[in-house]
Structure formats: structure tokens, C-alpha cells
Amino acid sequence: MRPLLPLIITLFAACCALSGHAAAADGWHATQVAGEVRVEIGNAPAVPLTVAMSIDRDALIETAASGSATLVRGEEHVTVAPNSRLRLPVDDGSGFTRVIEEFGHLFFQVGKKTTPHFRVETPLLAATVKGTTFSVTVDHKGANVDVSEGLVLVQNKASMDSTYVAAGRSANVILTQPETLYLDHSIVPPTGIRLRFADGELADAARAASAAAPEQASNRTVAQNRPRTSARDQSSGGLAFSTPTAEAPRSPATIVIDSTLSGIGVGILAAALAIILIGLSRRQIGLVAAKITRAAKKDQGEK
């Protein structure tokens, strides 16, 4: 029995270590804290954040001008810069790790998985990843995503327009233009058809447009012959749908081709007249010339 006692003690210690590691992996905890960093967990009052503090409930973390911190959850690392505030919401069962960044600068290192599992939300945009390295900045100008490694899907929260951002590139939304998504300072084209409501909200109709695409393609010829409706229909309840109504301008190449065809038609007509004239006999030509001469003299005499 005595020889088994050390083995039992060793196995018990290993189980405790594994259970502790699993508990740490399930929730966030701080691995580095510098300066003034405060945390509010649930409805409890704010307290200073300390190393190894477990954050397993809804938490609000804020760093002062002198503060910074590193938060870890399994293979997910978040570095919080000074003058930043973020929220770590409770797990909603969706399989996504969510970080809500209210302002400041956060640097993310996320372990790779086969499906998207990590999402950062800001007031203006959201970033979703399978696993990569990137940073998100929120300030008085807007929100910006810079990608260091991998690929990040960035979505404008107002218009729902989205784009993939590769390593070395960035995407941003400006506070004064909240419905526009930029990729490297260039406007990202709308993801789908958007309907603008009277109160200024935007609804993304990309799914409806995709579902209706086959029917629209088959009825395109018929639809082009129908009269256009006004931009605002009374039955739409204040819904305005903007579509281009101006006809596309004709290209110079089309104009040249039309002119060439017209010239060919005139040439054919002239050639036909020449053939008719050549087919006339000399006598007939003389008679025609005589008639023309008499008619001219008669006209002069009347004058």
C-alpha cells in the first residue's frame, strides 16, 4: 500500500493542475498589469486590476494614461494600451469570443481555428477573425483596423458593408461618414442593395437581392421595357430606393460605326444611280439632255 501512496498523491496533484488550467482557459485573466488599471466585474464597484485576477463574468476594464494590461483566455491575447476602455461580455453560447471596445487602442493575437470564432465590436465597425494578429483603434475621428498577420473581415455597423483586410492593410470608418467603409483610404463598394428609410437608418437587402437574382436575370428584358416608377412610392411607408435612371452615353466607337454605316448606304445609292445612267443608250441620253435644255429655255423666257 505504501508504494502506491506517492503515485496517488502525484495523480491528485496533476488533476488539480489540469482543472485549474481548464478554469483559467474558460475565463479571462490578467498576465501583465502596469500603472493604473481598474476593472468592474458584474455589478461590483471598480477595483484595481491585478495579475492573475480571474475575469469570468461581464467586466469593464479601463486604463489610465499611465496604465496598460495584457489579458489572456486560452490562445486569445489582448494588449490594452493607455487611455483605453473595453468590455468583456459573458459567453452567450454562440461559440464566439466577443470584445467590445469603447475607445482606445487594443492589440489582438488570436489562435487560429477552422471557423471564425473571435469578434471585436466598436461603435462604428466590427472585426471577425478565425485567428490572426491585428489592432483596433477607436478615437474622436472614428475606428480603424490594422492587420499584421492573417485575414480580418471588417464590417460597417451602419451600412453593413464589409470587406476582407489582409496583412499590411487597414480599414476604417470615419465618425463624420458613419455609413462609409474605407479600405486603405479608398471607399469600399456597397456589399448589397441598401434601402434608406426616412429616419436615416439603413437596412441591408443583400440577402434578398441574392435570392431574387435568378428571377431578375430572366425578367431583365421585360423590366427594361416597363415605365420607370418614381423614387418614392406612397405605399413604401417613407422608403426611398435610389437607382440610376440616366441612359449610358454612347461611346465614340459606336458613333464612328454608325457614321460608317451611313456612309456605306450613301455610296451604295450613288453606285446604283451610276449603273442606271450607264445602262441608258446614247440616244436616250441625248433626248434627256434636249428635254432639259428646252425646259431651261422655257423657264428663262417666262422670267
C-alpha positions in Angstrom: 0.0 0.0 0.0 2.8 2.4 0.9 4.4 2.2 -2.6 1.0 3.3 -4.1 0.7 6.4 -1.9 3.2 8.6 -3.7 1.6 7.7 -7.0 -1.9 8.6 -5.7 -0.6 11.9 -4.4 1.1 12.7 -7.8 -2.1 11.9 -9.8 -4.2 14.0 -7.4 -1.8 17.0 -7.9 -1.9 16.5 -11.7 -5.7 16.5 -11.7 -5.8 19.7 -9.7 -3.3 21.4 -12.0 -5.3 20.3 -15.1 -8.6 21.5 -13.6 -7.0 24.9 -12.7 -5.7 25.3 -16.2 -9.1 24.5 -17.7 -10.7 27.0 -15.4 -8.2 29.7 -16.4 -8.8 28.8 -20.1 -12.6 29.3 -19.7 -12.3 32.8 -18.4 -10.1 35.9 -18.9 -7.3 36.7 -16.6 -4.5 39.3 -16.5 -1.0 38.3 -17.1 0.6 41.8 -17.0 -0.6 45.0 -15.4 1.3 48.3 -15.3 0.2 51.6 -13.9 -3.4 52.4 -13.1 -5.9 49.8 -14.5 -9.4 49.4 -13.0 -12.0 46.7 -13.5 -15.7 46.4 -12.8 -16.9 42.8 -12.7 -20.7 42.4 -12.8 -22.4 45.0 -10.5 -19.4 45.2 -8.2 -17.6 48.5 -7.7 -14.4 49.2 -9.7 -11.2 47.8 -8.2 -7.6 47.8 -9.3 -6.8 45.0 -11.8 -4.1 42.7 -10.5 -2.0 40.0 -12.2 -3.7 36.6 -12.2 -7.1 38.1 -11.4 -9.8 36.0 -12.9 -12.4 37.8 -15.0 -15.2 35.2 -15.6 -18.2 37.5 -15.7 -19.3 40.6 -17.5 -16.4 43.0 -16.9 -15.5 46.6 -17.8 -11.7 47.3 -17.9 -10.3 50.8 -18.2 -6.7 52.0 -18.3 -5.5 55.5 -17.3 -2.9 57.5 -19.1 -0.2 55.6 -17.3 -1.9 52.2 -17.4 -1.6 49.1 -19.6 -2.5 45.4 -19.3 -2.4 42.1 -21.1 -5.5 39.8 -20.9 -5.4 36.1 -21.8 -8.0 33.5 -22.4 -6.6 30.3 -23.8 -4.9 31.2 -27.1 -6.5 34.6 -27.2 -4.4 37.6 -26.1 -5.4 41.2 -25.8 -3.0 44.0 -25.0 -4.7 47.1 -23.7 -2.9 50.4 -24.3 -3.2 53.5 -22.1 -6.4 55.5 -22.2 -8.5 52.6 -23.4 -11.8 51.0 -22.3 -13.2 47.7 -23.2 -15.9 45.3 -22.1 -15.7 41.5 -21.9 -19.3 40.3 -22.1 -20.4 36.9 -20.7 -20.4 33.9 -23.0 -23.7 33.9 -25.0 -23.3 30.3 -26.2 -22.6 31.3 -29.9 -19.1 30.0 -29.8 -17.7 33.5 -30.4 -15.4 35.3 -28.1 -16.6 38.9 -28.1 -14.7 42.0 -27.1 -16.5 45.4 -27.1 -14.0 48.2 -27.5 -15.5 51.6 -26.5 -12.3 53.7 -27.1 -8.6 53.5 -27.1 -6.1 51.1 -28.7 -6.2 47.3 -28.4 -3.8 44.7 -29.9 -5.0 41.2 -30.5 -3.3 37.9 -31.0 -5.8 35.2 -31.7 -5.1 31.5 -32.1 -6.2 30.0 -35.5 -9.2 27.8 -35.9 -11.1 26.5 -38.9 -14.1 28.7 -38.4 -14.5 32.4 -37.3 -14.6 32.5 -33.5 -13.3 35.9 -32.4 -15.1 39.2 -32.8 -14.3 42.8 -31.8 -17.1 45.3 -31.8 -16.8 49.1 -31.8 -19.4 51.8 -32.1 -18.7 52.1 -35.9 -17.3 48.8 -37.1 -16.8 45.1 -36.2 -13.9 42.8 -37.0 -14.3 39.0 -37.2 -11.4 36.5 -37.4 -10.5 32.8 -37.5 -7.1 33.6 -36.0 -4.7 36.4 -36.7 -2.8 39.4 -35.3 -4.4 42.8 -35.6 -5.1 46.0 -33.8 -8.2 48.2 -33.4 -8.2 51.9 -32.6 -11.2 53.9 -31.6 -10.9 57.7 -31.1 -12.6 61.0 -31.8 -12.0 60.6 -35.5 -13.6 57.1 -35.9 -12.5 53.5 -35.8 -9.6 51.8 -37.6 -8.4 48.2 -38.0 -4.8 47.4 -38.9 -3.9 43.8 -39.8 -0.4 42.5 -39.0 -1.0 38.8 -39.9 -3.7 36.8 -41.5 -7.1 38.0 -42.7 -9.8 40.0 -41.0 -13.4 40.6 -42.0 -14.3 44.2 -41.3 -18.0 45.3 -41.4 -19.5 48.8 -41.2 -22.2 48.6 -38.5 -24.4 51.3 -40.0 -24.5 50.2 -43.7 -23.5 46.5 -43.1 -20.9 46.9 -46.0 -18.0 44.6 -45.4 -14.5 43.8 -46.8 -11.6 41.4 -46.1 -8.4 43.1 -44.9 -5.2 41.3 -45.5 -1.8 41.7 -43.7 -0.3 45.1 -44.2 -3.6 46.8 -45.0 -6.2 48.7 -42.9 -9.9 49.5 -42.9 -11.6 52.3 -41.2 -14.9 54.2 -40.7 -14.8 58.0 -40.1 -17.1 59.4 -37.5 -18.4 62.1 -39.9 -19.2 59.5 -42.5 -20.5 56.6 -40.4 -22.1 54.8 -43.4 -18.9 54.6 -45.5 -16.3 51.9 -45.1 -12.8 52.6 -46.3 -10.0 50.1 -47.3 -6.6 51.8 -47.4 -8.4 55.2 -47.7 -10.5 54.0 -50.7 -14.2 53.6 -50.4 -15.4 50.0 -50.3 -18.3 49.5 -52.8 -21.6 48.6 -51.2 -21.9 44.9 -50.3 -25.6 44.7 -51.4 -28.6 46.8 -52.3 -29.4 49.2 -49.5 -32.7 50.8 -48.6 -32.7 54.2 -46.9 -35.5 54.9 -44.5 -37.0 58.3 -43.8 -35.4 58.3 -40.3 -31.9 57.8 -41.7 -31.5 54.2 -40.8 -30.0 51.7 -43.3 -31.2 48.2 -44.0 -29.1 45.7 -45.9 -31.0 43.9 -48.6 -28.1 41.9 -49.9 -29.7 38.5 -49.0 -33.0 39.5 -50.7 -31.1 40.6 -53.8 -29.1 37.4 -54.0 -32.3 35.3 -53.7 -34.0 37.3 -56.4 -31.0 37.4 -58.7 -32.1 34.4 -61.0 -35.6 35.8 -61.4 -34.3 39.3 -62.1 -31.9 37.9 -64.8 -34.8 36.1 -66.6 -37.1 39.1 -66.5 -34.5 41.8 -67.2 -35.6 42.3 -70.9 -39.3 42.7 -69.8 -38.3 45.0 -67.0 -36.3 47.3 -69.3 -39.5 47.9 -71.4 -41.6 48.9 -68.4 -42.1 52.6 -67.5 -39.9 53.7 -64.6 -41.6 54.4 -61.2 -40.9 57.3 -59.0 -38.1 57.2 -56.4 -40.5 57.3 -53.5 -43.7 55.2 -53.6 -46.5 56.3 -51.3 -47.1 52.6 -50.4 -43.5 52.2 -49.2 -44.0 53.9 -45.9 -41.3 56.6 -46.4 -38.9 54.1 -48.1 -36.7 55.6 -50.9 -35.0 53.4 -53.4 -32.3 55.1 -55.5 -31.5 53.5 -58.8 -29.7 55.1 -61.8 -32.2 56.3 -64.5 -29.9 58.1 -66.9 -29.1 56.2 -70.1 -25.5 55.3 -70.6 -23.7 57.6 -73.1 -22.8 56.2 -76.4 -19.1 55.6 -76.8 -17.1 57.3 -79.6 -16.5 53.9 -81.2 -20.3 53.4 -81.5 -20.7 56.8 -83.2 -17.9 56.1 -85.7 -19.5 52.8 -86.6 -22.9 54.4 -87.1 -21.4 57.1 -89.3 -19.5 54.5 -91.3 -22.7 52.5 -91.9 -24.4 55.7 -93.1 -21.6 56.5 -95.5 -21.8 53.0 -96.9 -25.5 53.4 -97.6 -25.0 56.6 -99.5 -22.2 55.0 -101.5 -24.4 52.1 -102.5 -27.2 54.5 -103.6 -24.7 56.5 -105.7 -23.4 53.4 -107.3 -26.9 52.3 -108.2 -27.6 55.6 -109.9 -24.4 55.3 -111.9 -25.3 51.9 -113.1 -28.7 53.1 -114.3 -27.1 56.0 -116.1 -24.6 53.8 -117.8 -27.3 51.4 -118.9 -29.0 54.2 -120.9 -28.2 54.4 -124.6 -26.6 57.5 -126.1 -29.9 58.3 -127.9 -31.8 58.3 -124.6 -29.1 60.4 -123.0 -29.5 62.9 -125.9 -33.2 63.0 -125.6 -33.0 63.6 -121.9 -30.4 66.4 -122.5 -32.6 68.0 -125.1 -35.6 68.0 -122.7 -33.5 69.6 -120.0 -32.3 72.3 -122.4 -35.9 73.1 -123.7 -37.1 73.3 -120.1 -34.4 75.7 -119.2 -35.0 78.0 -122.1 -38.8 78.0 -121.4 -38.1 78.9 -117.8 -35.8 81.8 -118.9 -38.5 83.0 -121.3 -41.1 83.1 -118.7 -38.8 85.2 -116.5 
